[in-house]
Amino acid sequence: MCGIAGILASQPASLSMIGPMTRAQAHRGPDGEGFAFIGPDGHAHISTQADHAHPSQIALGHRRLAILDTSDAGLQPMASADGDHVICYNGEVYNYIELRDELSALGHIFRTGTDTEVVLAAYREWNVDAFARFNGMWALAIWDRCRQVLVLSRDRFGVKPLHVAHENGTLFFSSEIKGLLAAGIRRTLNRARAADFLRWGIVNHTHETFYDSINAFPPGHYAVVRPSEPHTVTPVAFWQPPSDAKLASRQISSHEAEAEFRRLFDSSVSLRLRSDVPVGACLSGGLDSSSIVCHASRLLPSGHRLATFTSASDNPAFDERAWSDLVNEQCQAEPHTVIPTADGFSNDFDALLQTQDEPFPSASIYAQYLLMRSAHEAHIPVLLDGQGADEALCGYRKYIVYSLMEAYQNANWLNLLAGLGWWVAQGDKGLLNLSEGVRYLPAFLRGGQADPMAGMVAPRFKEEWDASQPASKLTTYRSSERQIDDILRFSVPPLLRYEDRNSMAWSIESRVPFLDYRLVEFLLELPTSLKINRSQTKALMRRALRGDVPDKILDRRDKMGFVTPQHSWMQGPLKDRFRHAFLSDTFSIGELISGTKASDLLSAEGYWAGVSMNAAFRIFTLNRWVQLNSVTL
């Protein structure tokens, strides 16, 4: 796990700016720094110094977090024995042992215990077809001297970040946006993405970022770039979700589906326990994290206790320690607990915002930030986490509605009536909290109250505001299509951004077993009725893991996740800070939103008060992000 950076210039030049780009991401890799400079002849000079004296066309920079083979043999950039290929790699390919055995049989010789060397050998053997063989998370650059090309690639779901920018005929790429800013990339606001954020609270739903000059390289793609054409980066997909014909179409019994789920889940967790350093897990007390902890604990060698990290609260309404304690006791885990506070959030806010690179719509990620800090302090460099389960298993409350509407659309009246009956009888009553999902409502239900910023938009921002649309434009209620929408656009991408930045800020590698591509593909092909049954989400997993996970956890319907009492903070200890920011002469986004009117949101009351608080938080966050990063509107 690491941070990478790179420059590809159309003409040989001094590329010493690779040093600042790499060091801006030093937190991603405290265990080593390296550089590769590639001249016009295609030969690479690998060094620990960034001040290469000779003109180069390509520069690669790397920061290392040592997880597999922690010796110096794993330092990067790494070259093949003949020097024809050089890799700069961030991530983990968990099936590297199986790939290494296969490649050894084909004649490849390995000198390290790293997955990096296996990834490089796989490319040498199979070229870009190698990426489809990887099970893991990665963002990488490979210089291929034989073909005279630079190859970029990113894992299927974008667990690991890769950002690109073009400036003065030169290609820049970096794990984090701050690496590109260190190279002098323009800091101009992408006003369309700012409108999406302020109006709907959606982020990372396109390949654009909040900077109009910086894009995210698309997940599940690779690109072959020629040094003579650094402005031409054409991503090519090596992975796609199941086709429409396969979605929700697999003919399989409930018993068979449960057995296959368990097999794939066991395999995913087992692969993600491969490490030469200690592995722990985040534990909220919900179904996803509890399942991971229970399975990981069972797979660990005898005598090893899994370290778990839980966010708690002094407010009983937000405290879930009773659930996490239940799991820790059953698994004989080693618990660590953090308690987010309003004062802590206020003190850490700027650091959290800079860690994230882009604005975020909720304070909930602060709990995760503290968990990663706790893992760092406990010297646990690898954590397992449950991101992706809600999207792959129809875990969100909205999927209950989608399943009912799907039954209605298909005139499946028996399923519709049964689902409604079970929901009324024992369903998740939190489904009625519409203020938490305004963008999913039809326009006639959203109304003016659900759009509290409508009267405060500045005239110069009105065009972008009006063009912004709610999350999904799907016209059918096919749950599997909604799942893909969430996995590829609206839910998983921001969650992975939060996960990556929060973990790497503390030099922690976070692994997400539910986003094993084999498991995701399998679940997308299953009928909705296997994932939602009797208005109960994740029905398949609850049945499949019965006996492994405590029954009380499997039967929960009130899970919150890692949350913070954001609204009470904003109406209490943080209210003055927010109001001062809105009314200050230094309010920086007045071209977009009226600060005076924004301050009125803090006084909202009634059922829709939550919507107003959420809007106020987004305005505050965007304003402070613009200030901290000197962004031009």
N, C-alpha and C positions, 0 to 999 in steps of 0.2 A: 504494500500500500504506500502510495507516494504522491508527489506532485510533479507534474511535467510542464515544460514550456518549450516553445520552439519558434524559430524564425526561418522563413524561406524567402530569400531575396532573388530578384530576377538577374542581378549582376553581383559578382563578388564584392564584398564590402566588409568593413569591420562590424561584427555583430556582438560587440561587448555588452549591449543592453540585455543579453540573455541572462547575465548575472543578476541585475535587479529584478527581472521577471521571475527567476527561480527563487530568489531570497524573499520576495514578497509572499511566497508560499512555504516558508521554512517550517511553519507549524505542521504541515502535512508530512514532513519527513525530517525528524531531528537526528537520524542515524547516518546521514551521509549526503554529500553533494557532489555532483559530477556533471561534466559537459562533454559534448562531442561537436567538433567543428569539421564540416565537410567542404572541401575546396572544389574548384572547377573540374579537377580530375576524378572526383568521386571518392577519393580516399578520405577516411575519417581520422581525425586526431582526437583522442580521448584524454581528458585532463580533469583534475580537480580544481582547476583555475579557470575563471571566465575571461581572462584577458589574453586570448589567443592573438598572437602577433600577425598572423597571415590572413589576408582577405579570404572570406568564406562565403558560400552561397546558402549554406544551411547551418544553423546552430541548434542544438538540442540541450536542454537543461533538465536536471532531475534532482529531486529531494527524496531520500529514502526513509521509509519506516520499515524496519526489518521484522518480518513475520515468519518467512520460510527461509531456512539457511541464513542465520543471522551473522555469519562470517562475512569478511570483506569480499568473498567470492561472489556475493550477490549485489555488489555495487553496480550502479548504472550511470550513464548509458553503457549497455553491454554489447560487445561485438562478437560475431561468429569467429571461429578459429582462423578462417581465411580472410577475415576482414571485409567480406562482401556484403554483410548485413549488420546493421546497428539498430538496436531497439531502445526506446525510451518509453517506459511502461508504468502505468498506474493501475493497480487492481490485484485481483487474485483469480486465477483459473483453477477452480477446485478439483477438476478431474485431471490435473496435471500428471498424477501418478499413472493413470491408465494411458494417457497420451504418451508419456515417456516410455512406457513398456512397448507400445505400438511402434513408436519411432525408433527405439533401440533395435527392434526386430528388422527395421528397414535399413539399419546401418549407421544411425546417428549415435554419436558418442557424447556423453554428458559428463561434465566436470564439476557441477555444483548440485546442490539439493534444492534449487529454486524453481519456481514455476516460470520465471522469466526466461530462462534458458530453454525450457520446453516450448513456450510460446514462439520464440525465435526459430527453433528447429521446425516447429509445425508450419510456420510460414515458408521456410525454405523448402519443405517437402510438398506442401499443398497450395502454396501461394495464398490468394485471398479466400480460397475455399476453406482454409483452416478456421476462419472465424466461426463458421457454423458448427464446428466440432467442439467449441469451447463451452463449458458450463461454468459461468462465473460472472465477474464484473470487471470491466476494464475500459480504459481509454489509453490509446497507444499511438506511437509513431514509429515506423520502421523505415530506415533508409536502405533501399535496394540498389546497390551499385551495379549489379548485373543489368537491371532494367533502367537504371538512372531515373528512379522515381522515389518519391516519399509517399508512404501509405499511412493514412490515418484510419482508425477504427474505434468504435464505441459499442459497448455491450447492448444487448437486446432492449433492455428497459431503461437504460441510462442511469444505472446505479452509480456509476462513476462519471464525473462531469468532464466535458471538453468544450472549450469556447474558442471561437475563431474571429479574426478581424483582419481587414485589409487596410493598409495605410501606405500611400506613396508607392504603389506597385509591389508591396511586400506583404506576405502572409505571416500573421502572428497567430499562435495558438497556445492555450494554457488551460490547466485544470480549473483554476479559479479566475474570475473576472479581474481580481486585483492584480494578477500577473500581467494582464494586458494593459491595465492602467499604468503599471510601472514602466511599460514600454512607451508611454506617451499617447496611447490611443485616445481619441476625442471623447469628451465627457458630455455629450448632448443627450437630453432626455428623449426617449421614445414616447411621444405623447399618446399614441394609440394604446400602448400597453399601460401607460399611467391611467388612462380612462377606464380600461378594463378592471384595473386594480381598485380604483376609487369607487367605481359604480357597483361592481359585482364581487369584489374581493378575490378575483381569480388571478393567478400568477403561473408562469412557466407553461402555459397552455399552447404556446407556439414556440418556434425555434428562435424567435426574437427575444431580446432581453430588454431591460429598462433603459439600456444605452442603445441609441439608434445605430451605432457603428459596430456593435458586438452581437454575434449570434451564437446559439448553442449548436454544436454539431449534432445531427439527429441520431438518436439511439437506433441500434440495429442496422447501422450503415457503415460502409467504408468508403474511402475516396483515394484515388491514385492521382497524385499531383506531380507535375513535371517542373523542375527548377526553372525552365524557360517561361512557364506560364503560372506563376504563383497566384494570380488572380482567378484562376480556374479551379475551383474546388467543387466537384460534382459528386455528391453522395450517391452511393448505390446500395440498395437494400440487400442484406444477406439473411434477413429474417422478417417474416410477416406473421401476424396473428392468423389463426385458422380462417379459412375462406368462409363465405356466407353459407355455402353448402354444408360445411362441417359444424358450424355453430349450433350448439344445443341439439345436435342430431344423433349423438352416439346412442345406439340401442344397447342398454346395459341395465342389469338389475341393481336394486339398491345394495344388495349384499356384495355384488361384484365391484360396484363403485366404491364402497367403503374399503374393501380390501386393496384396491388399486390406489386409493388416496393414501392409505396408511403406508403402503410400500414406497410411494414417491416421496411422502413427507419424511419417512425414516431416512431414505437415501439423501434427501436434500440436507437435513440436519447433520447427518453423518459426514457428508462432504465438507460442510462448513465448520466442522470441528477440527479440520486439518490445520495444524499450526505448530510452530516451534516455540511459541510463547503462550502464556495463560489466556484462556477464553472465558468470558462471562456472558451475562445476558441481561437485557432490560426486562423488567417485570412490573406490569401495571396491575396485575390481578385479574385481567380480562382473559378471554378464551385464547387469543392468539399468542400472547407472550407466555401464558401459563403452559400452553401446549409445547412451545419450544423449550421452556425450562424443564418440563417433565421428561421430554424425549432426550434432551442433551444430557441431563443428569443420569439417565439410564445408560447412555452410550459412553460416558466417561469411564476411564480405567478405575478399577476398584480403589477406594480410598481417597479419590479426588472429589472435592466439594466445589460445586459451581458457584461462583460469585454472582449475585443478582443485585440489580440497581433499581430502586423504586422511588417514585415521587409521591410524597404524602402532603397532608395539609393540616394546619391547626383548626381549620373549619371542617366540622364533621360532614358537611354536605359535599365536600370535595376530597374527603379522605377515604382511601380504599385499602388501607393497611390490613384490614381484617381478611381481605381476599388474598393479597400477596403473602401474608403470614401463613395462610392455609397451604399455599403451594410450597413456600420455603420449608415448612415443617415436613410435608410429605417427601420432598426431595432432599432434605437435609442440606439445603443450600446455605451459603454464607451471605446474609443480607446486608445491603448498604442502602441507606435512606436519605433523601434530600427533601427539604421543605422550602418551596419557593415562597418569597414574601414580597410585598409591595416595595419595601425599601430596597431589597436586593435587586428586584427587577429595575427599579429606577436607576440604581447605581451601575448595573450591568448593561443597561439598554444600548448605549452607544457601542460597546464592545460586541454585543449580540448582533446589532445591525451591521457593523463592519464585517463580522464573521460571515454573515449570510450573503454579502455582496449585493443583494437586491432587497427591496422592501418585503415585509411579510404581513399578512392580514390579521394575525391573532397573537396574543401573548402566550398561547399554549406551548409554543416551541421553547419557551424559556425553561420549562421543566426538563425537557430533553437536554438542553444546554447544560443544566446543572448535573444531570445524570452522567453525561460524558466527562464533566470535570471531576466528578466523584470517582469514575473509573480510572481516570488519569492518576488521581491521588492514591488510588489503591493498587497502582501498577498492574492493571489489567488492560493490555493493549488491544484486545479483540472482544467485541460484543456482538451477540446475536440479537436481532430485533424483529418485530412482527409486521413491518410495513408490507403492504400488498395483499394481506389476507382479506381485508374487507372488500377489495375490488375483485379478487379472484373467486371469492366464495359468496358473493352477494351479502356482505355483512352490514352494509349501511341500512338505516331505517327506510331510506327512500326506495330500496329494492323491494320492500314489501308492497309499496304502492305500484311499482313497475310490474311486479308479478300479478297483481290484481288487474291492472289495466291490460296486461298482456292476455290474461284469461278473457277479459271482456272483448278485446279486439279479435280474439280467435273464437268468440262465441262459445267458450268453454264454461258454460254456466255453472256446472257442478263445482269445478275448481274455484270459480269466483265466489260462489255462495259459501263454500267451505272455508275459503281463506278469510272472507269477511267475518264469518262466524267465530273463527279462532282468534282473529285480531281483537274483536270486541270482547271476547271472553277472557283472553289472557295475553293479548298482544302487547307490544311495546308502546306504552302510552306517550313516550317521548316523541313519537312520530308526529304528534300534534303541535310540537314546538316549531311553528313555521318560521319564526324569526331567525332560526339557524339555517334556513335553506331558502331564502327569498328568491334566489335566481331560478329555482326549479318551479316556481309557481307560474301559472298562466298570467298573461299581462293584466287581464281584468281583475285578478285577485291581488296582484302586487299593489296596484293603486299608488296614490301619492304618499301615503304613510309609509309604505315599504321602500320609497325612494326619497329618503330625507334630504339628500343633497341636491335634488332637482332645482331648488330655488337659489342655490349658492354657486352655480357654475358660471365662471367668467365668460364673457362673450367670445373671447379669443380661443376658448377651449370648447365651445359649444359643438363645433363640427365633429371633433373626435368623440365627444361625449355621446352625441346622438347616434354615431356610427357603432358604438360599442353595444354588443349583444350579450344576452345571458349565455351560460356555459354551453349547453348542447343544442344542436339544431336538428337532431334526429326527429323524424316524423312518425316513427313507429314506436311501439312500447315493448319491443323485443329485448328482454333483459340482457341477453348476451351481447347485443350491440351496445347497450349502455355500459356494460362492463369494459368493453374494448375502449369506449370513449373515456372512461375513467382511468384505465391502465395506461393509455397512450397520450392522453391530453390533460385531463382536468384534475385528477386526484393524485395518481402516483408520481408524476413529474415534480410537483412542488414538495410532496412528502420526502422524496429522495433528495431534493436540494437541501431541505432542512436537515435531514439525516446526515448527509455528507458533510456539510459545513459545520454543524454542531459537533460531530465526532472528530473531524480532522482538526478543528480548532484546538483540540486537546490531544492530538496525535493518537487517536483511537481509530482502529479499523472496524467499521460496522458492517455486519453481514446479514442478509435478509432472506431466510430460507423459503418464505412463501413466494418469492419471485424467482425460484428455479423455473426455467422456461418449460421444462417437462411437466411440472405441476400446473403451471398456468394454462398451457395448451390443453391438458386433460380436462381441467375444470371448465374452460370455455366451451368445450365440446359436449358437456353434460346438459341434459334438460334442466330448465329452471326448477322444476318440481323436486329435483334431488338436492338443490341448494337452499331452497326456501320451502318449508313444509309446515302447514298449519300456522302460517304467518310467523314462523320462527326462522331467523336468518342463520346461515352457516349450518343448516340442518345436517348436511353430509358429514362435516367434521365432528359435530357433536356426537353423532352415532359412531363414527369410525374410531374415535379416541376414548369411548366409554371404557372405563377400567384402567386407563393410563393417566387420565387427568381427573382430579376430584369432581364428583358429581355436582357439587354446588357451583363449581366454575362452569361446567358444561351447561347447566340449566339457567345461568344468569341471563337477564334481559335488561339490565340497568347499567351496562358498562359505559364509562365516561372516557377512558383513555387518559393520557397524560395531559391534564388540563390545569389551568390556573383560574382563580376567581377574578377574571379580568374586569367584569362589569362592576363588581363591588370595589375593586381597586380604583377604577376610574371615577366612581361616584364618591370615593372616600379619599385615601391618602394621595392618589395621583391626580386628583381633579385640578388642583391649583397649578400643577406643572403643565397639564394639557391646556388649560385655559390661558395661561401666560404665553404659551407657544403660539396659540391661535391669535391672540390680541397684540402680540409684540410687533414692534416696527421691523424686526428681523424675520418675520414670517416670510418664507422664501417662495411659496408657490401661489402667491396672490394672483398670478396670471392664469391660474387654473381654478382656484376655489377661494371664495371669500372667507378670510379668517374670522371676521366678526360673526358671520352667520354660522361658521363651524363651531364656535364656542357655545352657541345655543343648543347644540346636540347634547351637551353634557347635562342639560336640565330636563331632558325628555323623560316622560313618565308613561305608565300604562303598558299594555301588551306589547307594543312595538318599540318600547324603550331599548330593548336589546339591539334592534336594527340600528338605532341612532348611535348607541355606544360603539358598535362595530364600525360604523362609518367614521366616527370621530377617531377611533384608533388608527384607521387606515390613513386619514389625513395627517395625523400627528406623525406617523411613521414615514410617509413619503416626504413630508416637509423636512424631517430631521435627516433623512437619507440624502436629500438634495444638498443640505447644508454641509454635512460631513464629507461629501465627495465632490463638492464644488461643481455640481452638475449645472449645465446651462439649459434653460428652458427653451 
